[in-house]
Amino acid sequence: MGETSTSLHRELGLTDDEAAAIERILGRPPNHLELAMYAVMWSEHCSYKSSKIHLRRLPTEAPWVLVGPGENAGVIDAGDGIAVAIRIESHNHPSAVEPYQGAATGVGGILRDIFTMGARPIAVMDPLRFGPPDDARGRWLVEGVVSGISGYGNSVGVPTVGGELVFDECYAENPLVNVLCLGVMPKERLVLAKASGVGNLAVLLGSTTGRDGIGGVSVLASAGFGDAEEESAKRPSVQVGDPYEEKRLIEACLQLLDERLVVGIQDLGGAGLTCATSETASRGGVGMDVYVNEVPTREAGMEPFEIMTSESQERMLAIVTPQDLDRVLEVCARWEVRCSVVGTVTGGGRLRILDRLDGEVLADMPAASLEEDAPKYDRPRAEPVDRATRLADDPARLPAPADGGADLLKMLADPAWAYRQYDHQLFLNTVEGPGGDAAVLRLKAPGLPSTAKALALTTDGNHRWCALDPRAGTALVVAEAALNVACAGAKPIAVVNCLNFGNPEHPEVMWQLSEAIDGMGDACRALGLPVIGGNVSLYNESLGRDIDPTPVIGLLGLIDRLDRRPPGAQFVHGGVVALLGAYGARALAGSRWAWDVHGHEGGTLVPLDVKAHGAIVDLVRGLVADDLLDGVHDVADGGLGVALAEMAAVSGVGAHIDGVTDHAVLFSEAPSRVVVCIAAAKVDAVRSAAERAGVPFTALGNAGGDRLVIGDLVDVAVAEVARGWREAVPAALGES
């Protein structure tokens, strides 16, 4: 391979060995177009080349799973003739470069993943992580990302019903912008991204193709960031979204699917037209001829490699029979969606790029080689050298707080500042919106069979736990998510994941990733949860610093019958406050109190007892379904103290809690615990149910009054708790 071609493949992000593998596949040196197509498809973002061998260890099957990992979204059978599609993705690197468009196009992409399956998107969630917003750039990132999500989601008409808003120094230069989308459909409308039928047509729907997003996420997600000058140079790789085009595209595609006019369909996301054509062809065992001159472009003089690798937004590729083409054109015209025949399905399995129909062949390769022959690396793994020392550094040695109430107030933060910018009541499906343990949605949409069932949805992550022990920490995150949907009265039924890690070329990062996957797999198997899809975001590093390992879990729960709103995280005057689960947990490792208040980042996590956790999940779900609770909130971030304070802040009702005399009990984040508020007449029924389930029941005190009093540790006015909780985020952003 000559010096010029060697330089080119390296500029495109391919290693020398990868370039040699491409030459072996083709039996000749690749030309520029072919090299560009392999480069985007073999990027970390598209090929999962550093993680694929590990992801195979996750459980993916269950009787209710219709589509597992590998398609645009996972799909489960919700019963009553209804299927539910769910997907989570990251747009971390684009959002670090251009926060508004990076976040907006992250929403656009995840919506297309859902309606590509035939489902109507009905909800979005956004787990977000930033550095401290104490400088102009930090605030620019936070405000840009939140505005991008709200600007796109609100305009396209899909509610944002929850998520997370986390601030930590490790994300200062590399924010995490994860987006989850949920969609519903009649079960028979399910369609896969697969081409079939020699002679069928490849039809490009939606926006024109431009130079925005050339290489886009496929390039940005395959390298860390350096200095500000490097970020500026990457800015053109961020796509630009148009939510109104997306809305028209959604309606057009769903009508095409309802009328059975589409054989297969695929969105154009990472790697653009290259990905859509190669994947639909290879999954169908066919080939495809693509005519670049038929692709509508928004800029003159675009080169074939630009057209094939552009990640311009709001585009779909549909496989259509020739006899249905006229009707497809009519439907698209009705919705004012651009529609162009850009290719033909062929036999033989070759993907050929031609300048025009029957024109010059510009590229020719096996379609499957772009996906199936991508490299799969078992990269070196090594434990952090200081791990044993760090695990042994127990925060129990920290002094007790002089004022437990002051420490408690420091840990309160309501993400409502972000949620106020999102419309969470679009479609009027939202029963429980942002801010609770889980969102609750009615299971209804146009064309959907009638049902009394409902869905619960949550996203959870905890970088503190996972930095200490990625295996145990990820298992704890799965457990927390399962308990969150149980607090809404739902049975946990499926998991999707977004694995945000640093540079995979660092052995410690690969060890973290491998351990986290095993922790997720162990917990999901024990709790009977299939992992039906996900995303891996690597190279989250800036200026040589890797982020803390941050696996984010999206968990879907099913409510058999929605008769009333779940009780929510609240106190009710006169209620008995009780703890379900182990009362005396004292471990402070990985807790917000240790990390955020005292800067202590050591210790050993409390291991997850999956049998005990499964018992409390089932118990809480049943108690909510049987209307035995007036309030319910899981104990997690900030421990028992923050759980009690949040219930007081939400309801405006205080509580007097007896018997908590140890700050370690107050702030421990040990798993498998739930605070409940129970009407006096129902206490015996709840205690009996807990005894039958083998779950400890501890009466803590009573709800009422205008102060939150916890033993001798905390005595603060509810108004002060609510004010601190409500104003923490705006104050950090300089808006209060």
C-alpha positions in Angstrom: 0.0 0.0 0.0 1.5 3.3 -1.1 2.3 6.3 1.2 -0.7 8.3 0.0 -3.2 5.5 0.7 -1.5 4.8 4.0 -1.9 8.4 5.0 -5.6 8.3 3.9 -6.7 5.3 5.8 -5.1 6.7 9.0 -6.8 10.0 8.5 -10.1 8.1 8.2 -9.4 6.4 11.5 -8.4 2.9 10.2 -5.3 1.1 11.5 -2.8 -0.4 9.2 -4.1 -3.9 10.0 -7.7 -2.9 9.3 -6.7 -1.4 5.9 -4.9 -4.6 5.1 -8.0 -6.6 6.0 -10.1 -4.5 3.7 -7.6 -5.1 0.9 -7.9 -8.9 1.5 -11.7 -8.7 1.4 -11.7 -6.9 -1.9 -8.8 -8.7 -3.4 -7.3 -5.4 -4.4 -6.5 -2.0 -2.9 -9.7 0.0 -2.0 -10.4 3.3 -3.7 -11.2 6.4 -1.8 -14.9 5.8 -1.7 -14.6 2.2 -0.5 -12.1 3.2 2.1 -14.4 5.9 3.4 -17.3 3.5 3.6 -15.3 0.9 5.5 -13.9 3.6 7.8 -17.3 4.7 9.0 -18.7 1.2 9.3 -15.7 -0.1 11.1 -15.6 2.8 13.5 -16.1 2.2 17.2 -19.6 3.7 17.1 -20.9 1.5 14.3 -19.0 -1.7 14.7 -18.7 -2.1 18.5 -15.3 -3.6 17.8 -14.0 -3.2 21.3 -17.1 -4.3 23.1 -18.9 -6.9 20.9 -17.1 -10.0 22.4 -18.1 -8.8 25.9 -21.7 -7.9 25.1 -22.4 -11.5 24.1 -22.4 -12.5 27.8 -25.6 -10.6 28.5 -28.9 -12.5 28.7 -31.2 -11.4 25.8 -34.0 -13.9 25.6 -37.4 -14.3 27.4 -40.8 -15.5 26.2 -42.1 -11.9 25.8 -39.1 -10.7 23.7 -40.0 -10.2 20.1 -36.8 -8.5 19.0 -33.5 -8.5 20.9 -30.2 -6.8 20.3 -29.0 -6.1 16.8 -32.0 -4.3 15.3 -32.8 -0.6 15.6 -34.8 -1.2 18.8 -35.7 -4.0 21.1 -39.3 -5.0 21.1 -41.4 -6.9 23.7 -44.9 -8.3 23.6 -47.1 -6.4 26.1 -50.1 -8.6 25.5 -53.5 -7.6 24.2 -52.1 -7.5 20.7 -49.6 -4.7 21.6 -45.9 -4.5 21.1 -43.5 -2.0 22.8 -40.3 -0.9 21.2 -37.5 0.7 23.4 -34.0 2.0 22.6 -31.3 4.0 24.3 -28.5 5.9 22.5 -25.7 8.4 23.3 -24.8 11.6 21.6 -21.9 12.5 24.0 -19.2 13.6 21.6 -21.4 15.7 19.3 -23.0 17.4 22.3 -19.5 18.3 23.7 -18.7 20.0 20.4 -22.1 21.7 19.7 -24.5 21.1 22.6 -27.8 22.3 21.1 -27.5 20.4 17.8 -25.7 17.4 19.3 -28.6 16.9 21.8 -31.3 17.7 19.3 -30.1 15.3 16.7 -29.7 12.6 19.4 -33.4 12.9 20.0 -34.1 12.8 16.3 -32.0 9.7 15.8 -33.6 7.8 18.7 -37.1 8.6 17.4 -36.2 7.1 14.0 -34.9 4.0 15.7 -38.3 3.5 17.2 -40.6 4.2 14.2 -38.3 2.2 12.0 -39.7 -0.8 13.8 -43.2 0.3 13.1 -43.9 1.8 16.5 -45.2 5.3 17.3 -42.8 7.1 19.7 -44.7 8.1 22.8 -42.0 9.1 25.3 -38.4 10.2 25.6 -36.1 10.1 28.7 -32.8 11.9 28.9 -30.1 10.8 31.4 -27.6 13.8 31.4 -24.2 14.3 33.1 -22.1 17.4 33.2 -19.2 18.9 35.0 -19.9 21.5 37.7 -21.8 24.4 36.1 -19.6 27.0 37.8 -18.1 28.5 34.7 -19.4 30.0 31.4 -18.5 26.9 29.3 -20.1 24.5 31.8 -23.3 26.5 31.8 -23.2 26.7 28.0 -23.1 22.9 27.8 -25.9 22.4 30.2 -28.2 25.0 28.8 -27.4 24.0 25.2 -28.1 20.3 25.7 -31.4 20.9 27.7 -32.5 23.4 25.1 -31.7 21.0 22.2 -33.7 18.2 23.7 -36.7 20.4 24.5 -36.5 22.2 21.1 -36.5 19.0 19.2 -38.8 16.8 21.3 -41.4 19.5 21.9 -41.5 20.5 18.2 -41.8 16.9 16.9 -44.5 16.2 19.5 -43.1 13.5 21.7 -43.1 14.1 25.5 -39.9 13.9 27.6 -41.1 12.1 30.8 -38.0 11.8 32.9 -34.3 11.2 33.0 -31.4 12.2 35.2 -29.4 15.4 35.8 -26.0 14.7 37.4 -23.0 17.1 38.0 -19.5 15.7 38.6 -16.0 16.9 37.9 -15.2 13.8 35.8 -17.7 15.0 33.1 -16.3 18.6 32.9 -14.9 18.3 29.4 -17.0 15.3 28.3 -20.7 15.6 29.1 -22.9 12.5 28.7 -26.0 13.0 26.7 -28.0 9.7 26.7 -31.5 9.6 25.2 -34.1 6.8 25.5 -37.2 6.5 23.5 -40.3 4.3 23.9 -42.8 3.4 21.2 -45.9 1.3 20.9 -47.6 -0.5 18.0 -50.1 -3.1 17.0 -48.1 -6.3 17.1 -48.7 -7.1 13.5 -47.1 -3.8 12.4 -43.6 -4.8 13.5 -41.1 -4.6 10.7 -37.4 -5.3 10.5 -34.5 -3.5 8.7 -34.1 -6.2 6.0 -34.1 -6.0 2.3 -35.5 -8.8 0.2 -36.8 -9.4 -3.3 -34.4 -9.0 -6.2 -35.7 -6.1 -8.3 -37.3 -4.3 -5.4 -36.4 -0.6 -5.0 -34.5 1.3 -2.4 -36.4 4.5 -1.7 -34.9 7.4 0.2 -37.4 9.3 2.3 -37.0 12.6 4.0 -34.5 15.4 4.0 -31.9 16.2 1.4 -28.3 15.1 2.0 -25.7 17.7 2.9 -22.2 18.0 4.2 -23.4 18.5 7.8 -22.5 15.3 9.7 -19.9 14.0 7.3 -18.4 11.2 9.5 -20.6 12.5 12.3 -20.9 10.3 15.3 -19.0 7.5 13.6 -15.9 9.7 13.7 -16.6 11.7 16.8 -17.3 8.7 19.0 -14.0 7.0 18.0 -11.6 9.4 19.6 -11.3 11.5 22.7 -11.0 15.2 22.8 -7.9 17.3 23.2 -7.7 21.1 23.4 -10.3 23.7 22.4 -8.7 24.1 19.0 -9.2 20.4 18.3 -12.9 20.7 19.3 -13.4 23.6 17.0 -12.0 21.6 14.1 -14.5 18.8 14.8 -17.5 21.1 14.9 -18.5 20.5 11.2 -19.1 16.8 12.0 -22.2 17.6 14.1 -25.5 17.1 12.3 -28.2 19.7 12.1 -31.8 18.6 12.9 -35.2 19.7 11.6 -38.0 18.4 14.0 -40.8 19.4 11.7 -39.4 17.3 8.9 -39.1 14.4 11.4 -42.7 14.8 12.4 -43.8 14.5 8.8 -41.5 11.6 8.3 -43.0 9.7 11.3 -46.5 10.1 10.0 -45.5 9.1 6.4 -43.6 6.0 7.5 -46.4 4.8 9.9 -48.9 5.1 7.1 -46.6 3.2 4.7 -46.3 0.5 7.2 -50.1 0.4 8.0 -50.8 0.0 4.3 -48.1 -2.8 3.9 -46.2 -0.8 1.3 -42.8 -1.4 2.8 -40.8 -4.7 2.7 -38.1 -3.4 5.0 -37.1 0.0 6.4 -34.0 1.4 8.1 -33.2 4.9 9.4 -30.0 6.7 8.3 -28.1 7.4 11.5 -24.4 6.7 12.1 -22.6 6.2 8.8 -25.6 7.4 6.8 -26.5 5.8 3.5 -23.5 3.4 3.8 -25.0 1.9 6.9 -28.6 1.8 5.7 -27.8 0.1 2.4 -25.2 -2.4 3.6 -27.2 -3.5 6.7 -30.5 -3.9 5.0 -28.8 -5.9 2.2 -26.7 -8.1 4.4 -29.5 -8.9 6.8 -31.7 -10.0 3.9 -28.9 -12.0 2.3 -29.1 -9.9 -0.9 -27.1 -7.2 -2.7 -27.9 -3.7 -3.7 -27.0 -1.2 -6.4 -27.0 2.4 -5.2 -27.1 5.4 -7.6 -25.5 8.4 -6.0 -26.7 10.9 -8.6 -30.3 10.1 -7.6 -29.7 11.1 -3.9 -31.2 14.6 -3.4 -28.4 16.9 -2.1 -28.7 20.3 -0.6 -25.2 21.4 -1.7 -23.7 21.5 -5.2 -20.7 19.4 -6.1 -20.9 16.8 -3.3 -18.5 13.9 -3.9 -19.7 10.3 -3.8 -17.9 9.6 -0.5 -19.7 12.7 1.0 -23.1 11.5 -0.1 -22.5 7.9 1.2 -21.1 8.9 4.6 -23.1 12.0 5.4 -25.2 11.7 8.6 -27.7 14.4 7.6 -30.8 13.9 9.7 -34.5 13.0 9.1 -33.8 10.4 6.4 -35.1 6.8 6.0 -34.4 4.0 3.5 -37.4 1.9 2.6 -37.4 -1.2 0.4 -40.5 -1.1 -1.9 -41.8 -3.4 -4.6 -42.0 -1.7 -8.1 -45.8 -2.2 -8.1 -46.2 -0.3 -4.8 -44.0 2.7 -5.8 -46.8 4.9 -7.1 -48.7 4.5 -3.9 -45.6 5.2 -1.9 -45.1 8.4 -3.8 -48.7 9.4 -3.1 -48.4 8.8 0.6 -45.1 10.8 0.8 -46.7 13.6 -1.2 -49.6 13.8 1.2 -47.2 14.3 4.1 -44.9 16.6 2.1 -42.0 14.1 2.5 -39.4 13.9 -0.3 -39.2 10.5 -1.9 -36.5 9.3 -4.4 -35.6 5.9 -5.8 -31.9 5.6 -5.1 -31.2 1.9 -5.6 -32.3 -1.6 -6.6 -32.1 -4.9 -4.7 -29.9 -7.4 -6.5 -28.8 -11.0 -6.0 -25.3 -12.1 -5.1 -24.7 -10.1 -2.0 -22.6 -7.3 -3.5 -23.1 -3.6 -2.5 -22.3 -1.5 -5.6 -22.2 2.3 -5.7 -22.8 3.6 -9.2 -22.8 7.2 -10.4 -26.3 6.6 -12.0 -28.5 3.8 -13.2 -26.4 1.6 -15.5 -23.6 4.0 -15.0 -20.0 3.7 -13.8 -19.3 1.5 -10.8 -17.6 3.7 -8.2 -17.4 1.0 -5.4 -18.0 -2.7 -5.2 -17.8 -4.8 -2.1 -19.6 -7.6 -0.3 -22.5 -6.0 1.6 -22.0 -8.2 4.6 -18.3 -7.3 5.0 -19.1 -3.8 6.1 -20.8 -5.1 9.2 -20.0 -8.8 9.8 -16.3 -8.6 8.9 -15.6 -5.6 11.1 -12.7 -6.2 13.5 -13.5 -7.6 16.9 -10.9 -6.8 19.5 -10.2 -8.5 22.8 -8.3 -5.5 24.1 -5.9 -5.8 27.1 -7.6 -5.5 30.5 -6.0 -4.6 33.8 -7.4 -3.7 37.2 -6.5 -0.2 38.4 -3.2 -0.4 40.3 -4.6 1.4 43.3 -7.8 -0.6 43.5 -7.0 -2.6 46.7 -5.9 0.5 48.5 -9.0 2.4 47.4 -11.4 -0.4 48.4 -9.8 -0.6 51.8 -10.2 3.2 52.5 -13.5 2.9 54.3 -15.4 6.3 54.7 -16.5 5.0 58.1 -13.4 6.8 59.4 -14.9 10.1 58.5 -16.2 12.1 61.5 -19.9 12.4 62.2 -21.4 15.6 60.9 -21.8 18.4 63.4 -25.1 19.3 61.7 -26.8 16.4 59.9 -29.4 18.7 58.5 -26.8 21.0 56.9 -25.2 17.9 55.2 -28.6 16.7 54.1 -29.5 20.0 52.5 -26.3 20.0 50.5 -27.4 16.7 48.8 -30.8 17.8 47.7 -31.4 18.7 44.0 -34.6 18.7 42.0 -34.0 18.4 38.2 -37.3 20.2 37.6 -35.3 23.1 36.1 -34.7 20.9 33.1 -38.1 19.2 33.1 -39.9 22.6 33.0 -38.4 23.1 29.5 -39.9 19.8 28.3 -43.5 19.1 27.5 -44.3 15.8 29.3 -48.0 15.7 28.7 -48.1 15.4 24.9 -50.6 12.6 23.9 -52.1 12.9 27.4 -50.6 9.5 28.2 -48.4 10.6 31.1 -49.9 9.5 34.4 -46.7 10.0 36.4 -44.3 12.5 34.9 -40.7 13.6 35.6 -39.3 13.6 39.1 -40.7 10.4 40.5 -39.1 6.9 40.8 -40.5 6.0 37.4 -42.6 7.6 34.7 -46.0 5.9 34.2 -47.7 6.0 30.8 -51.0 4.8 29.6 -50.6 2.2 26.9 -52.5 3.9 24.1 -51.9 5.5 20.7 -53.8 5.8 17.4 -54.5 2.4 15.9 -53.6 0.5 19.1 -55.9 -2.1 20.6 -57.7 -1.0 23.8 -56.1 -2.2 27.0 -56.1 -1.4 30.8 -52.4 -2.1 31.0 -49.8 0.7 31.4 -46.0 1.1 31.2 -43.5 2.3 33.8 -40.1 3.6 32.7 -36.9 4.7 34.4 -33.3 5.4 33.7 -30.6 5.0 36.3 -26.9 5.3 36.6 -24.3 5.8 39.4 -20.7 6.7 38.5 -19.7 6.7 42.2 -20.6 3.0 42.7 -19.1 2.0 39.4 -15.9 3.8 39.9 -15.3 1.9 43.1 -16.4 -1.5 41.7 -17.8 -1.6 38.2 -19.2 -5.1 38.5 -20.9 -4.6 41.9 -21.9 -1.1 41.0 -23.6 -2.0 37.8 -25.5 -4.8 39.5 -26.7 -2.2 42.0 -27.8 0.1 39.2 -29.9 -2.6 37.7 -31.4 -3.4 41.1 -32.2 0.3 41.7 -34.0 0.5 38.3 -36.0 -2.6 39.0 -37.1 -1.2 42.4 -38.0 2.1 40.8 -40.6 0.6 38.5 -41.9 -1.6 41.3 -42.6 1.6 43.2 -44.9 2.5 40.4 -46.7 -0.8 40.7 -45.0 -2.4 37.6 -43.3 -5.7 37.0 -39.8 -5.2 35.5 -39.7 -6.9 32.1 -36.8 -5.6 30.0 -33.5 -3.7 30.1 -31.7 -1.5 27.7 -28.3 0.0 28.5 -26.0 2.8 27.5 -22.4 2.0 28.5 -20.4 5.2 28.8 -16.7 4.6 29.3 -13.3 6.1 28.6 -10.6 5.2 26.1 -10.8 1.4 25.3 -7.1 1.5 24.5 -6.4 2.0 28.2 -6.4 -1.5 29.9 -8.1 -0.1 33.0 -11.0 1.1 30.9 -11.5 -2.2 29.2 -11.4 -3.9 32.6 -14.1 -1.6 33.8 -16.3 -2.3 30.8 -15.9 -6.0 31.0 -16.6 -6.0 34.7 -19.7 -3.8 34.3 -21.1 -6.1 31.6 -20.7 -9.1 33.9 -22.3 -7.2 36.8 -25.3 -6.3 34.6 -25.5 -9.8 33.3 -25.5 -11.4 36.8 -28.2 -9.0 38.1 -30.4 -9.4 35.0 -30.2 -13.2 35.0 -31.0 -13.3 38.7 -34.0 -10.9 38.3 -35.3 -12.5 35.1 -34.6 -9.4 33.0 -33.6 -9.8 29.3 -31.3 -7.1 27.9 -33.0 -6.3 24.6 -30.7 -3.5 23.2 -28.2 -0.9 24.0 -25.4 1.3 23.0 -21.7 1.5 23.9 -20.1 4.9 24.0 -16.3 4.8 24.3 -13.5 7.3 24.1 -15.2 9.5 26.6 -12.0 11.2 27.6 -10.7 14.7 27.4 -7.1 16.0 27.9 -6.0 12.4 28.7 -8.6 11.9 31.5 -11.2 9.1 31.3 -14.6 9.7 32.7 -15.7 7.4 35.6 -17.4 4.3 34.3 -21.0 5.2 33.8 -23.3 2.4 32.6 -26.9 3.8 32.4 -29.8 1.4 32.7 -33.1 2.0 31.0 -35.7 -0.4 32.5 -39.3 -1.0 31.3 -42.0 -2.2 33.6 -45.5 -3.4 32.8 -48.6 -2.6 35.0 -51.2 -5.2 34.5 -54.1 -2.9 35.2 -54.0 0.9 35.8 -56.9 1.8 38.0 -55.3 4.8 39.8 -52.2 6.8 39.9 -49.4 5.2 41.9 -48.9 6.9 45.3 -45.6 8.6 44.5 -42.8 9.8 46.7 -44.9 11.6 49.4 -46.0 11.8 53.0 -49.6 12.1 54.0 -50.6 13.7 57.3 -51.2 11.1 60.0 -49.5 8.3 58.0 -47.1 5.8 59.5 -43.6 6.0 58.0 -41.9 2.6 57.7 -38.8 1.1 56.0 -39.1 -2.1 54.0 -35.7 -3.9 53.8 -32.7 -4.0 56.1 -32.8 -1.2 58.6 -29.3 -1.1 60.0 -27.2 -0.7 56.9 -24.3 1.6 57.6 -21.9 1.3 54.7 -21.0 4.7 53.2 -18.8 3.6 50.4 -19.8 5.3 47.1 -22.4 7.4 48.9 -23.1 11.0 48.0 -22.4 12.0 51.6 -18.9 10.6 51.3 -18.1 11.8 47.8 -19.9 15.0 47.4 -19.8 16.4 50.9 -16.4 15.1 52.0 -14.6 14.2 48.8 -13.9 10.7 50.0 -13.8 8.3 47.1 -12.9 5.0 48.7 -14.5 2.0 50.4 -16.2 -1.3 49.5 -19.7 -1.4 48.3 -22.4 -3.4 50.0 -23.0 -6.5 47.8 -26.4 -7.1 46.2 -28.4 -9.9 47.6 -30.4 -10.7 44.5 -32.8 -13.1 46.2 -33.7 -10.5 48.9 -33.9 -7.8 46.2 -36.3 -9.8 44.1 -38.5 -10.3 47.1 -38.8 -6.6 47.9 -39.4 -5.8 44.2 -42.4 -8.2 44.2 -43.6 -7.0 47.6 -43.6 -3.3 46.7 -45.3 -4.0 43.3 -48.0 -5.9 45.0 -48.5 -3.3 47.8 -48.9 -0.5 45.2 -51.3 -2.6 43.1 -53.4 -3.4 46.1 -53.6 0.3 47.1 -52.0 -0.3 50.5 -49.6 2.6 50.4 -50.1 6.4 50.5 -46.5 7.1 49.6 -43.5 5.1 48.4 -39.9 6.0 47.5 -36.8 3.8 47.1 -33.6 4.5 49.1 -30.7 5.1 46.7 -28.9 8.3 45.9 -28.3 10.1 49.3 -29.6 7.2 51.4 -32.4 7.2 53.8 -32.0 10.9 54.7 -32.4 12.1 51.1 -35.4 9.7 50.5 -37.2 11.1 53.6 -36.3 14.7 52.6 -37.6 14.3 49.0 -40.9 12.9 50.3 -41.3 15.9 52.5 -40.4 18.3 49.8 -42.8 16.8 47.3 -45.7 16.7 49.6 -45.1 19.7 51.8 -45.6 17.4 54.8 -43.1 16.8 57.5 -42.3 13.7 59.6 -40.9 12.8 63.0 -38.6 9.8 62.6 -37.4 8.0 65.7 -34.5 5.7 66.3 -32.1 6.9 63.7 -29.1 8.0 65.8 -26.2 7.2 63.4 -25.3 9.3 60.4 -24.0 6.2 58.7 -27.6 4.7 58.8 -29.0 8.0 57.6 -26.7 8.4 54.6 -25.9 4.8 53.6 -26.9 3.9 50.0 -27.1 0.1 50.7 -29.6 -1.5 48.3 -33.0 -3.2 48.6 -34.8 -0.6 50.8 -37.9 1.4 50.4 -39.6 4.1 52.5 -43.4 3.9 52.7 -46.1 6.0 54.1 -49.1 4.0 55.3 -52.5 4.9 56.6 -52.8 3.7 60.2 -55.7 1.3 59.2 -53.5 -0.4 56.7 -50.3 -0.9 58.7 -51.1 -4.4 59.8 -51.8 -5.5 56.2 -48.5 -4.1 55.0 -46.6 -5.7 57.9 -48.2 -9.0 57.2 -47.4 -8.9 53.5 -43.8 -8.1 54.3 -43.6 -11.0 56.8 -45.0 -13.4 54.1 -42.4 -12.1 51.6 -39.5 -12.4 54.1 -38.8 -8.7 53.9 -37.9 -6.8 57.1 -40.5 -4.1 58.2 -39.4 -1.3 60.5 -41.7 1.4 61.7 -39.7 4.7 61.6 -42.2 7.3 62.8 -45.1 9.4 61.7 -45.9 11.9 58.9 -47.2 15.3 59.8 -46.3 18.8 60.8 -44.1 21.3 59.1 -40.7 20.0 60.1 -38.5 17.0 59.2 -37.1 15.6 62.4 -34.8 12.6 62.2 -33.7 11.5 65.7 -31.1 14.0 67.0 -29.4 14.3 63.6 -31.8 16.4 61.6 -34.4 19.1 62.5 -35.3 21.4 59.6 -38.4 23.1 58.4 -40.2 21.4 55.5 -40.2 24.8 53.7 -36.4 25.0 54.0 -36.1 21.4 52.6 -38.4 22.2 49.7 -36.6 25.4 48.9 -33.2 23.8 49.0 -34.4 20.9 46.9 -36.1 23.1 44.3 -33.5 25.9 44.0 -30.3 23.8 44.0 -30.0 23.4 40.2 -31.1 26.9 39.2 -28.7 28.3 41.8 -25.8 26.3 40.4 -26.6 27.7 36.9 -26.8 31.2 38.3 -30.6 31.5 37.6 -31.9 32.0 41.1 
